Amino acid sequence: MCADLFHGGFKSISENQKINKRSSPFAEIQDLKTKLTTKKKMASLDIGDLPSELTSNPSAYVAVNGLDIENNAIHRTIWESFTTNRQDRVPLFLKLLPVGHEFPKAKPKRTSYDWYVPKGILKTNWLSKHLTEVPAVAVQFVDLDWDSPSWAEKRLECASKLEMLRESLQGRSTRVALVLIQKRAALPGTDDQIAAERAASLCSACDLSGKTLFVLPHSDHLYGYTLRLQNAFYELAQTYYHHESRRIKNHKDHLNKTTHQLLFVRHQFKIAFLTELKQDISAALKSYKQAYANLMEVRASDANLLEIKTVAGFINYKMCRLSFLNGTPLDAISQFRNHVDIFKNKVGHPELAFEHSAWMSKQFSHFGDLFEDAVQQGLNAIQTQHPGFYYQQAANHASNRKALCYKLCKSVEEPSDFEVLEGADALEFYGQRPWRACCQSRFLIGSLPIAMVLMTRLPEISVDLHLS
């Protein structure tokens, strides 16, 4: 059987080879299949992999409402002026939303942590939620000139649209702005006076400050106007992320390290990521360092070691990446060496040692990628420090993973009607196992049940471990 493990997975199992579920360890977990969560599915990560949300360049999310680019040529021109040549502008993620779009509902704000016990460290939906679902700024575009004959009616329409937008964002501190699309710019003199009076009236009706009401004349200078608008949106986003960071920091006074150590890690990671969205690299790096230090204080066991290593890998990646971006490559190298020294002997359950080799291989590979990117940006590598060294170490650990797989997994057979690791694509927290996610209190302390060990070893057999 082992000769075929690395060439397409399992052979068919004959009837007399099938595991008798009543007498096998797998029988212990058949009932768990019905208890697995049915959360929104996500891409299942292999050991040591990084989610795309973590490796991308984070940009402030601005939700754009009111532009009908399918049926209105002016709206289409405006949208194109916002979205072309983005690399030369402030880092924003502009997303055009359809009419009636619903944002994720905000959870009730927690006022006490007295009886709260966290179930994990970092939720799998948090990064994507704040990158693409919960906007820092929500902008409503409306066609309205200062001298419109139906000004009073249009003013009420603006107020109604902003009220609906705020209701959809209820419970969040998203900044709301209004942009008036006008056929021409106001002329000095009488036009200025009318514009000032009607702007004040509109701000009052829409509950806006003067700093969140903008005018966009559709003229030959459209590109310049949109450039100024994006800079204004960026400043509003800065205030949003600053507010969110302060809000999370205020939770610290309600936590204690006896029961909330995981929250110290989670909250500090969130602060770091929100600061990174502000493009404050130095402050974000400082917060990631604190998150890593907090993680090192979490008590590790066989049951939660994979989660700790997964989150440690995430934070280490961020620290190394930002150190390279900050122009301090020696700090990145030093951090990575420290990271490897801390975890190189934290193998975990001996029957799952191939997982540790897989994780170590990915750590070296990811750092090699970061190092290579830095070299392409102009960093000078030297003979003793270059990306190839880290790629070679990644290959060595991958080879060790292959050897351990052959040793530990060669005798494992799959029950014909059992879906391996069902629920792995719907986990609530990174680095947890499906069977731990729904039975955490039972498996948090002590050795892993043999059924779970066998269950975890099954997919390793079909992994393509050929080294190029």
PABA-885642 format. One line per 5 residues: number of its first residue (from 1); for each residue x, y, z of C-alpha. Coordinates in steps of 0.1 Angstrom, whole numbers, plus 5000, padded with zeros to 4 digits. Each point is the difference from the previous one (the first is absolute). Last residue first. Layout:
<atoms>
NUM	X Y Z | ...
</atoms>
This chain:
<atoms>
468	5113 5193 4929 | 4992 4982 5032 | 4972 4974 4998 | 4977 5003 5030 | 4966 4999 4982
463	4976 4996 5030 | 4979 4969 4998 | 5014 4984 5032 | 4997 5032 5020 | 4962 4998 4997
458	4998 4970 5023 | 5023 5011 5028 | 4975 5023 5016 | 4974 4973 5004 | 5025 4976 5014
453	5009 5026 5027 | 4964 5008 5006 | 4992 4964 5006 | 5030 4996 5023 | 4986 5027 5023
448	5024 5030 5003 | 5019 5001 5033 | 4990 5023 5028 | 4981 5032 5003 | 4979 5018 4973
443	4983 4968 4988 | 4967 4999 5019 | 4996 5038 5004 | 5006 5005 4963 | 4974 4976 4987
438	4987 5018 4969 | 5033 5017 4990 | 5020 4971 5012 | 4985 4976 4975 | 5005 5025 4972
433	5036 5007 5009 | 5012 5034 5010 | 5027 5020 4983 | 4979 5030 4990 | 4967 5004 5019
428	4964 4996 4990 | 5006 4970 4978 | 4978 4996 4969 | 5024 4985 4974 | 5012 4973 5024
423	4964 4989 5006 | 5005 4964 4991 | 5035 4989 5009 | 4999 4969 4979 | 4966 4991 4987
418	4992 4965 5012 | 4981 4976 4978 | 5028 4978 4987 | 5020 5000 5033 | 5035 5011 4992
413	5031 4979 5006 | 5031 5010 5020 | 5029 4976 4997 | 5023 5023 4981 | 4992 5030 5021
408	5028 5002 5025 | 5031 4989 4982 | 4991 5012 4964 | 4987 5032 5014 | 5031 5005 5021
403	5023 4996 4969 | 4979 5024 4980 | 5000 5026 5028 | 5038 4996 5002 | 5002 5008 4963
398	4978 5031 5006 | 5023 5010 5029 | 5031 4998 4977 | 4981 5019 4972 | 4992 5029 5024
393	5036 5001 5011 | 5011 5003 4964 | 4975 5028 4994 | 5014 5018 5030 | 5035 4998 4987
388	4989 5010 4965 | 4985 5033 5014 | 5034 5014 5008 | 5022 5004 5031 | 5034 4984 5001
383	5011 5011 4965 | 4984 5034 5003 | 4967 5014 4988 | 4997 5036 4990 | 4965 5015 5004
378	4988 5017 4968 | 4963 4993 4998 | 5007 4966 4984 | 5021 4992 5030 | 4971 5009 5023
373	4977 4977 4981 | 5025 4972 5003 | 5002 5004 5038 | 4962 4999 5003 | 4999 4969 4978
368	5028 4984 5021 | 4981 5008 5031 | 4969 4982 4987 | 5020 4970 4990 | 5018 4998 5034
363	4967 5001 5019 | 4984 4976 4975 | 5026 4973 5006 | 4997 5004 5038 | 4962 4995 4997
358	5003 4969 4979 | 5027 4986 5023 | 4977 5006 5029 | 4971 4984 4983 | 5021 4969 4992
353	5004 4995 5037 | 4964 4990 5004 | 5005 4968 5018 | 5025 5018 5022 | 4973 5024 5013
348	5016 5035 5001 | 5033 5007 4982 | 5009 5031 5020 | 5038 4995 4994 | 5003 5025 4972
343	4975 5024 5016 | 5020 5025 5020 | 5032 4998 4979 | 4980 5004 4968 | 4983 5033 5012
338	5034 5013 5014 | 5016 4994 4966 | 4970 5017 4983 | 5002 5030 5022 | 5038 5004 4995
333	4995 4998 4962 | 4973 5026 5000 | 5020 5023 5023 | 5030 4997 4977 | 4977 5010 4971
328	4992 5034 5016 | 4987 5021 4971 | 4965 5004 5014 | 4987 4978 4972 | 5023 4972 5010
323	4990 5004 5036 | 4964 5001 4990 | 5003 4966 4982 | 5019 4985 5029 | 4975 5011 5026
318	4970 4990 4978 | 5014 4966 4994 | 5008 4995 5037 | 4964 5009 5008 | 4985 4974 4976
313	5025 4973 5010 | 4993 5006 5037 | 4963 4997 4992 | 5005 4966 4984 | 5025 4989 5027
308	4975 5008 5028 | 4972 4983 4981 | 5021 4969 4995 | 5011 4999 5036 | 4963 5000 5013
303	4994 4963 5007 | 5035 4989 5004 | 5004 5027 5027 | 5012 5036 5001 | 4994 5026 5028
298	4997 5034 4984 | 5028 5023 5011 | 5018 4998 4966 | 4968 5014 4984 | 5003 5032 5020
293	5036 5005 4987 | 4987 4995 4964 | 4972 5025 5005 | 5025 5025 5014 | 5022 4996 4970
288	4970 5004 4977 | 4992 5033 5019 | 5035 5014 4994 | 4998 4990 4963 | 4967 5018 4997
283	5015 5032 5015 | 5030 4999 4976 | 4979 4993 4970 | 4973 5027 5004 | 4982 4993 4968
278	4966 5006 5017 | 4991 4964 4990 | 5032 4990 5018 | 4985 5016 5032 | 4969 4979 4996
273	5022 4969 4996 | 5020 5008 5031 | 4969 5008 5021 | 4984 4967 4989 | 5032 4981 5009
268	5000 5016 5034 | 4964 4991 5006 | 5005 4964 4990 | 5032 4995 5021 | 4985 5015 5032
263	4968 4982 4992 | 5018 4966 5001 | 5013 5009 5035 | 4965 5006 5012 | 4995 4974 5028
258	5029 5006 5023 | 5015 5029 4981 | 4972 5023 5011 | 4979 5023 4978 | 4977 5029 5007
253	5027 5027 4998 | 5012 4987 4967 | 4966 5007 4983 | 5009 5037 4996 | 5027 4990 4975
248	4973 4986 4977 | 4981 5033 4999 | 5033 5019 4995 | 5008 4978 4969 | 4965 5006 4986
243	5002 5037 5004 | 5034 5002 4983 | 4986 4978 4972 | 4971 5024 4995 | 5021 5031 5002
238	5024 4987 4973 | 4970 4990 4978 | 4989 5037 5001 | 5034 5011 4988 | 5000 4974 4972
233	4966 5012 4989 | 5013 5036 4998 | 5030 4988 4979 | 4976 4981 4978 | 4980 5032 4995
228	5031 5020 4990 | 5009 4974 4973 | 4964 5000 4989 | 5001 5037 4994 | 5033 4999 4981
223	4987 4972 4977 | 4968 5019 4993 | 5018 5031 4988 | 4982 5001 4966 | 4967 5001 5019
218	4976 4980 5021 | 5001 5021 5031 | 5004 4979 5032 | 4988 5017 5031 | 5007 4987 5035
213	4982 4998 5033 | 5019 4981 5028 | 5020 5029 5013 | 4970 5023 5002 | 4986 4977 5026
208	4970 4979 4991 | 4966 4994 5017 | 4983 4997 4965 | 4976 5029 5005 | 5025 5022 5017
203	5028 4992 4975 | 4975 5008 4972 | 4991 5034 5014 | 5036 5009 5006 | 5008 4990 4964
198	4970 5020 4988 | 5012 5032 5016 | 5036 4996 4989 | 4990 4990 4964 | 4977 5030 4997
193	5027 5024 5012 | 5027 4985 4977 | 4977 5002 4970 | 4994 5037 5007 | 5037 5008 4998
188	5026 4975 4988 | 4987 4973 4977 | 4989 4965 5012 | 5015 4971 4981 | 4980 4985 4972
183	4977 4970 4994 | 4999 4990 5036 | 5004 4966 5018 | 4994 5006 5037 | 5021 4978 5022
178	4987 4990 5035 | 5021 4984 5027 | 4995 4974 5028 | 5029 4990 5023 | 4996 4964 5012
173	4996 4999 5038 | 4979 4968 5001 | 4968 4992 5019 | 4977 5007 4972 | 5017 4998 4966
168	4968 4992 4981 | 4982 5026 5020 | 5027 5026 4990 | 4995 4993 4963 | 4962 5002 5004
163	5003 5034 5017 | 5025 5011 4973 | 4975 4992 4973 | 4971 5017 5017 | 5020 5032 5007
158	5011 5001 4963 | 4964 4996 4989 | 4989 5028 5023 | 5025 5023 4985 | 4989 4990 4965
153	4964 5010 5007 | 5011 5034 5014 | 5024 5006 4970 | 4975 4992 4973 | 5010 5029 4978
148	5037 4990 5004 | 5022 5031 5005 | 5025 4983 5024 | 5002 4970 4976 | 4991 4965 5011
143	5008 4965 4986 | 5006 4979 5032 | 5030 4979 5011 | 4999 4984 5035 | 5034 4991 5015
138	5006 4974 5027 | 5033 5003 5018 | 5019 4975 5021 | 4980 4973 4983 | 4990 4966 5015
133	5000 4973 4973 | 5033 5001 4980 | 5030 5005 5022 | 4984 5000 5034 | 4979 4969 4994
128	5029 4983 4981 | 5022 5003 5031 | 4974 4989 5025 | 4985 4970 4983 | 5024 4973 5012
123	4998 5011 5036 | 5033 5005 5018 | 5007 4985 5035 | 4975 4974 5010 | 4970 4991 5021
118	5003 5031 5023 | 4986 4996 5035 | 4975 5028 5010 | 4986 5000 5035 | 5015 5033 5012
113	5007 5014 4966 | 4977 5030 5003 | 4986 5027 4978 | 4999 4981 4967 | 4987 5020 4970
108	4971 4982 4983 | 5012 4985 4968 | 4998 5021 4968 | 4980 4986 4972 | 5020 4995 4968
103	4991 5026 4974 | 4969 4997 4978 | 5000 5014 4965 | 4966 5016 4990 | 5013 5015 4968
98	5032 4984 4988 | 5034 5008 5015 | 5031 5013 4982 | 5031 4991 5020 | 5030 5023 5003
93	5029 4985 5018 | 5022 5029 5009 | 5038 5005 5001 | 5006 5037 4990 | 5007 5004 4963
88	5026 4990 4974 | 4993 4963 5001 | 4963 5006 4994 | 5005 5009 4964 | 4963 4997 4991
83	4974 4994 5028 | 4988 5035 5009 | 4999 5015 4965 | 4983 4968 4988 | 4973 5005 5026
78	4994 5036 4988 | 4999 4990 4964 | 4974 4973 5008 | 4979 5025 5020 | 5000 5024 4970
73	4990 4972 4976 | 4970 4990 5021 | 4984 4966 4993 | 5026 4974 5011 | 5021 5023 5022
68	4971 5008 5023 | 5020 5017 5028 | 4979 5004 5032 | 5022 4983 5026 | 5038 4996 5004
63	5014 4981 5029 | 5035 5010 5010 | 5023 4973 5014 | 5034 5012 5013 | 5028 4980 4984
58	5019 4969 5011 | 5028 4988 4978 | 4993 4963 4996 | 5017 4973 5021 | 4975 4998 5028
53	4968 5001 4979 | 5015 4973 4977 | 4999 4976 5030 | 5034 4986 5009 | 5009 4963 4998
48	5019 4984 5029 | 4979 4968 5000 | 4976 5000 4970 | 4973 5026 4999 | 4964 4993 4992
43	4984 5027 4979 | 4970 5013 5018 | 4965 4988 5005 | 4974 5021 5018 | 4992 4982 5032
38	4983 4967 5002 | 5016 4989 5032 | 5009 4964 5007 | 4976 4982 5024 | 4986 4975 4975
33	5035 4986 4992 | 5008 4997 5037 | 4979 4968 5003 | 5024 4981 4978 | 5029 5011 5023
28	5004 4971 5024 | 4993 4974 4972 | 5032 5011 4983 | 5020 4983 5027 | 4989 4967 4985
23	4977 4973 5015 | 4966 5012 4989 | 5015 5016 4968 | 5013 4968 4987 | 5027 5013 4977
18	4998 4988 4965 | 5026 4976 4988 | 4976 4971 4996 | 4979 5021 4977 | 5029 5011 4978
13	5015 5034 5004 | 5005 5020 4968 | 5035 5014 4998 | 5005 5033 5018 | 5019 5031 4988
8	5011 5009 4965 | 5036 4991 4998 | 5016 5006 5034 | 4981 4973 5018 | 5005 4974 4972
3	5031 4983 5013 | 4985 5002 5035 | 4972 4975 4991
</atoms>
